[in-house]
Amino acid sequence: MRYSDWAPIYKGILKDFGFDGAKDDEAAKLASGILSHKLKAEEKTITQEVEKLIKGKRVIICGNAPCLEREIRDREKEFDVSPFSHDCVVIAADGATSVLLRNAIIPDLVCTDLDGIIADIITANRLGSIIVVHAHGDNMAMLKKVLPALNENVLCTTQSKPLHNVHNFGGFTDGDRCVFLAKEFGACEIELLGFDFEDEQVSERKKKKLKWAKRLISDVL
């Protein structure tokens, strides 16, 4: 997605939530600096690897709604085989990583703003997952802590203006950023598991985020 197309949506998000865009810019620059020191020339290779992984493939995106584990088991019973077969790509939205690992599934990619269980995200990274870390105004302390702990299989994203090594593929929440990522890199089919846009057990702020996620996903699927 071109930033010129995303920018009006981003402005609407900033207004709706009262976020400070300058803080998002600061977080993107922080992530860029850490990556520049950490990866040097390897960043381009990671984006190429993501494209090679996703392009033309069926992608299963796992959200972190409470229904995820049940939906995984329902799919296994329905097809008498794991839905996460070798011919698909699995992308986890942040905390869904823990559920997948608990079910012996290693996601190919994890999109996270570092709100999930960090030990599980690092474990997935060690087992081969590419971690797509989202930098925003509220997680700068976690960026400093976690980015250096990840191996070279890492990308960074921002919801503000992208930098040379911090990307903006579109998306706001972890779940819809997974969808935008899959679309950006040419997935031929996208299936959602563990998404509940009408969850009444969450805070009002989370409900607002779910509304945005539903809207954004419906715009691209």
C-alpha positions as CSV (number, residue, x, y, z in Angstrom):
1,M,0.0,0.0,0.0
2,R,1.3,3.5,-0.9
3,Y,1.5,5.8,2.1
4,S,-0.4,8.4,0.2
5,D,-3.4,6.0,0.3
6,W,-2.9,5.1,3.9
7,A,-2.3,8.6,5.3
8,P,-6.0,9.7,5.3
9,I,-7.0,6.5,7.2
10,Y,-4.1,7.1,9.6
11,K,-5.3,10.6,10.3
12,G,-8.8,9.3,11.1
13,I,-7.3,6.8,13.6
14,L,-5.2,9.5,15.3
15,K,-8.3,11.7,15.6
16,D,-10.6,8.9,16.9
17,F,-8.1,7.7,19.6
18,G,-6.4,11.0,20.3
19,F,-3.0,9.5,19.5
20,D,0.1,11.7,19.0
21,G,1.5,11.2,15.5
22,A,4.8,12.7,16.5
23,K,5.3,9.9,19.0
24,D,4.7,7.3,16.2
25,D,7.4,9.1,14.1
26,E,9.7,9.0,17.1
27,A,9.1,5.3,17.6
28,A,9.7,4.6,13.9
29,K,13.1,6.4,14.1
30,L,14.0,4.5,17.2
31,A,13.2,1.2,15.6
32,S,15.1,2.2,12.5
33,G,18.2,3.0,14.5
34,I,18.1,-0.3,16.3
35,L,17.7,-2.2,13.1
36,S,20.4,-0.3,11.3
37,H,22.9,-1.3,14.0
38,K,21.5,-4.8,14.3
39,L,21.0,-5.9,10.7
40,K,23.2,-3.8,8.5
41,A,22.8,-5.1,5.0
42,E,20.4,-8.0,5.8
43,E,17.1,-6.1,5.9
44,K,16.5,-6.2,2.2
45,T,17.0,-10.0,2.3
46,I,14.3,-10.3,4.9
47,T,11.7,-8.5,2.8
48,Q,12.6,-10.7,-0.1
49,E,12.2,-13.8,2.1
50,V,8.8,-12.6,3.2
51,E,7.7,-12.1,-0.4
52,K,9.1,-15.6,-1.4
53,L,7.2,-17.1,1.6
54,I,3.8,-15.5,0.9
55,K,3.5,-14.8,-2.9
56,G,1.0,-17.0,-4.5
57,K,0.3,-19.0,-1.3
58,R,-2.7,-19.6,0.8
59,V,-2.3,-17.7,4.1
60,I,-4.0,-18.5,7.4
61,I,-4.1,-15.5,9.7
62,C,-4.6,-16.3,13.4
63,G,-6.1,-13.6,15.6
64,N,-6.0,-13.7,19.3
65,A,-9.7,-13.9,20.1
66,P,-10.6,-16.6,22.7
67,C,-12.2,-18.7,20.0
68,L,-8.8,-19.4,18.2
69,E,-8.0,-22.6,20.0
70,R,-11.5,-24.0,19.4
71,E,-11.4,-23.0,15.8
72,I,-8.1,-24.8,15.3
73,R,-9.6,-28.0,16.8
74,D,-12.8,-27.7,14.8
75,R,-10.8,-27.4,11.6
76,E,-8.7,-30.4,12.4
77,K,-11.9,-32.5,13.1
78,E,-13.6,-31.2,9.9
79,F,-10.7,-32.1,7.6
80,D,-9.2,-34.9,9.7
81,V,-5.9,-33.1,9.2
82,S,-4.2,-30.0,10.5
83,P,-5.3,-26.9,8.6
84,F,-1.8,-25.7,8.9
85,S,-0.3,-28.0,6.2
86,H,2.9,-27.5,4.4
87,D,1.1,-25.7,1.5
88,C,0.0,-22.7,3.5
89,V,1.6,-19.8,5.3
90,V,0.6,-19.1,8.9
91,I,0.7,-15.6,10.3
92,A,0.0,-15.0,14.0
93,A,-1.3,-11.7,15.4
94,D,0.8,-11.1,18.5
95,G,-0.8,-13.1,21.4
96,A,-2.0,-15.8,19.0
97,T,1.6,-16.9,18.9
98,S,1.2,-18.4,22.4
99,V,-1.9,-20.4,21.4
100,L,-0.2,-21.7,18.3
101,L,2.9,-22.8,20.1
102,R,0.7,-24.5,22.7
103,N,-0.8,-26.5,19.8
104,A,2.6,-27.4,18.3
105,I,2.2,-24.9,15.5
106,I,5.1,-22.6,14.6
107,P,3.9,-19.5,12.8
108,D,5.8,-18.5,9.7
109,L,5.4,-14.8,10.7
110,V,4.3,-13.0,13.7
111,C,2.9,-9.4,13.6
112,T,3.3,-7.8,17.0
113,D,3.4,-4.5,18.8
114,L,4.9,-6.4,21.7
115,D,1.8,-6.6,23.9
116,G,1.8,-10.4,23.8
117,I,3.9,-12.9,25.8
118,I,7.4,-11.8,24.8
119,A,9.0,-15.1,25.8
120,D,6.8,-16.9,23.4
121,I,7.5,-14.4,20.6
122,I,11.2,-14.9,21.1
123,T,10.8,-18.6,21.2
124,A,8.9,-18.5,17.9
125,N,11.7,-16.4,16.5
126,R,14.3,-18.9,17.6
127,L,12.3,-21.7,15.9
128,G,12.2,-19.8,12.6
129,S,9.4,-17.3,12.7
130,I,9.9,-13.9,11.1
131,I,8.8,-11.3,13.6
132,V,7.2,-8.2,12.2
133,V,7.5,-5.7,15.0
134,H,5.2,-2.7,14.9
135,A,6.7,0.6,16.4
136,H,4.2,3.1,17.8
137,G,4.2,5.9,20.3
138,D,3.3,3.7,23.3
139,N,5.9,0.9,22.9
140,M,9.3,2.5,22.7
141,A,10.5,1.0,25.9
142,M,9.6,-2.4,24.6
143,L,11.3,-1.8,21.3
144,K,14.5,-1.1,23.1
145,K,14.2,-4.2,25.2
146,V,12.9,-6.8,22.6
147,L,14.4,-5.8,19.2
148,P,18.0,-6.5,20.3
149,A,16.9,-9.9,21.7
150,L,15.5,-11.1,18.3
151,N,17.6,-12.7,15.7
152,E,18.0,-11.5,12.1
153,N,14.5,-12.7,11.1
154,V,12.9,-9.4,12.0
155,L,11.1,-6.6,10.2
156,C,9.7,-3.3,11.6
157,T,6.6,-1.5,10.6
158,T,5.0,1.8,11.5
159,Q,1.5,3.3,11.0
160,S,3.1,6.7,10.3
161,K,5.4,7.7,7.4
162,P,7.7,4.8,6.5
163,L,11.5,5.0,6.7
164,H,14.1,3.1,4.6
165,N,14.0,0.1,6.9
166,V,10.7,0.6,8.7
167,H,7.8,-0.2,6.5
168,N,4.1,0.7,6.3
169,F,2.1,-2.0,4.6
170,G,-1.1,-0.5,6.0
171,G,-3.2,-1.7,9.0
172,F,-3.8,-0.6,12.6
173,T,-4.3,-3.5,15.0
174,D,-2.1,-6.6,15.0
175,G,-4.8,-8.6,13.3
176,D,-5.5,-6.3,10.4
177,R,-1.8,-5.6,9.9
178,C,-1.4,-9.3,9.2
179,V,-4.0,-9.0,6.5
180,F,-2.4,-6.0,4.9
181,L,1.0,-7.7,5.0
182,A,-0.4,-10.8,3.3
183,K,-2.0,-8.7,0.6
184,E,1.1,-6.6,0.1
185,F,3.3,-9.7,-0.5
186,G,0.9,-11.4,-2.9
187,A,-1.1,-14.0,-1.0
188,C,-3.5,-15.8,-3.4
189,E,-6.0,-16.6,-0.6
190,I,-6.5,-15.4,3.0
191,E,-8.3,-17.3,5.7
192,L,-9.0,-15.8,9.2
193,L,-9.1,-17.9,12.3
194,G,-9.5,-16.5,15.9
195,F,-11.2,-13.2,14.9
196,D,-14.2,-11.9,16.9
197,F,-15.0,-8.4,16.0
198,E,-18.1,-8.4,18.2
199,D,-16.5,-9.5,21.4
200,E,-18.4,-8.0,24.3
201,Q,-15.9,-9.2,27.0
202,V,-13.4,-6.5,26.1
203,S,-12.9,-2.9,27.2
204,E,-14.6,0.0,25.3
205,R,-11.2,1.0,23.9
206,K,-10.7,-2.5,22.6
207,K,-14.2,-2.5,21.1
208,K,-13.3,0.6,19.2
209,K,-10.1,-1.0,17.9
210,L,-12.1,-4.1,16.8
211,K,-14.4,-1.8,14.8
212,W,-11.5,-0.3,13.0
213,A,-10.0,-3.8,12.4
214,K,-13.3,-5.0,10.9
215,R,-13.5,-2.0,8.7
216,L,-10.0,-2.2,7.5
217,I,-10.1,-5.9,6.8
218,S,-13.4,-5.6,4.9
219,D,-11.8,-2.9,2.7
220,V,-9.0,-5.2,1.5
221,L,-10.6,-8.7,1.5
